[in-house]
Amino acid sequence: MQIKCNILDRQFQMYQSEYEEAALRVLRSGWYVLGNEVRQFEEEFAKFTGRKYCVGLNSGLDALIMSVRALGIGAGDEVIVQANTYIATVLGITENEAVPVFVEPDKYFNMDADRIEQAISDRTKAIMVTHLYGQASNMAPIVEIARRHHLEIIEDCAQSHGACFCGKMTGTFGIAGCFSFYPTKNLGAFGDAGAVVTDDEAFADKIRMMRNYGSKVRYHNDIEGINSRLDEMQAALLRVKLTHLKELNDERKTLAIRYSEGITNPEIVLPGLRDGADSIYHQYVVRCSMRDALQKALEQKDIQTQIHYPIPPHLARCYAHLGHKRGEYPITESYADEVLSLPLYTGMTFAEQDYVISQINAWTLEGKK
Ligand SMILES: Cc1ncc(COP(=O)(O)O)c(C=O)c1O
């Protein structure tokens, strides 16, 4: 049996007629960028998250960059960010010439709230929290620390559409919730797309202007903006998927539970779930001290896996100028060496998953050599 990391057409086939109807509606409308579909998606997604405003954008990275910029954070400012996040979170900071200050993750792969305060300086302006792999971060202490130090919270929700901390949706704990709708995300479009959600009207207005060349009224450019407009096609398709997001997330949760119950190989460390947090299992990430050997062995059995992420941002070549060294963030670095994302996708059959489970359980010390 061949198992891929993801089979995107299965989620298309699941609601094919609804997607086709939405796509045709857009094609026939004669209006393709920032129109009625975008407006309705923004309303529906704001409602889904429980926030007042949603601004649809081109990508999750734009959502991060523009949120930092709209807060006036720039050169000389510092933003706290977890060290094991995806590079895009950090780019959201450095694209504004601000400095990322890395904090080690906890055992749930999210920002370790106990390490935040020691990273705060008089130049710190914000805490950027990524709800990594779909699990909500430990938001109670993070909100409390931010409040005490007068820091903004920007949440990177690219992997956490619908995940909650103590019943409150990720993306609602600070000024901005930044979402990616990249096709592989739990709420994935059929191309690039993203959004910011907020309760702050002035902040929403600013992002709305920034996404369209800094203008509210055509050709009246009040601030220096960019082009990060969400198109009608993606918005219409996202509207369809949003109506099914709960069942899509539930399906992933079921698959995650099956992995957790089925994998019994003592060499594998299963992902944990923090009390009060839930996960939408954007990824199901295990740890293994002989990760590379395990990945290779699974590959030989036709099972594709991925590593999220093999090089932490502080060691990425693009950030060599920041002067970080290996050994500076040992927990992050050990995760980079040990994490492995198992196949988990919409439409994955139990038979496919059982094959993965059986191959992982069959993998022995001998297989490591
Ligand atoms: C944690 C995280 N942040 C940000 C992004 C950036 O999103 P996009 O690819 O839509 O720019 C991604 C997705 O790729 C992500 O996983």
The ligand as a MOL file (V3000), in Angstrom:
LIG
                    3D

  0  0  0     0  0            999 V3000
M  V30 BEGIN CTAB
M  V30 COUNTS 16 16 0 0 0
M  V30 BEGIN ATOM
M  V30 1 C 2.7470 28.4170 11.3670 0
M  V30 2 C 2.6090 29.0670 10.0310 0
M  V30 3 N 2.6660 30.4040 9.9460 0
M  V30 4 C 2.5130 31.0430 8.7790 0
M  V30 5 C 2.3220 30.3600 7.6090 0
M  V30 6 C 2.2850 31.1230 6.3230 0
M  V30 7 O 1.1190 30.9670 5.6190 0
M  V30 8 P 1.1150 31.1520 4.0230 0
M  V30 9 O 1.8110 29.9830 3.4310 0
M  V30 10 O -0.3420 31.2330 3.6880 0
M  V30 11 O 1.8130 32.4380 3.7470 0
M  V30 12 C 2.2290 28.9590 7.6410 0
M  V30 13 C 1.9390 28.1500 6.4520 0
M  V30 14 O 2.6010 27.8980 5.5550 0
M  V30 15 C 2.3880 28.3010 8.8790 0
M  V30 16 O 2.3400 26.9670 8.9660 0
M  V30 END ATOM
M  V30 BEGIN BOND
M  V30 1 1 1 2
M  V30 2 1 2 3
M  V30 3 2 2 15
M  V30 4 2 3 4
M  V30 5 1 4 5
M  V30 6 1 5 6
M  V30 7 2 5 12
M  V30 8 1 6 7
M  V30 9 1 7 8
M  V30 10 2 8 9
M  V30 11 1 8 10
M  V30 12 1 8 11
M  V30 13 1 12 13
M  V30 14 1 12 15
M  V30 15 2 13 14
M  V30 16 1 15 16
M  V30 END BOND
M  V30 END CTAB
M  END
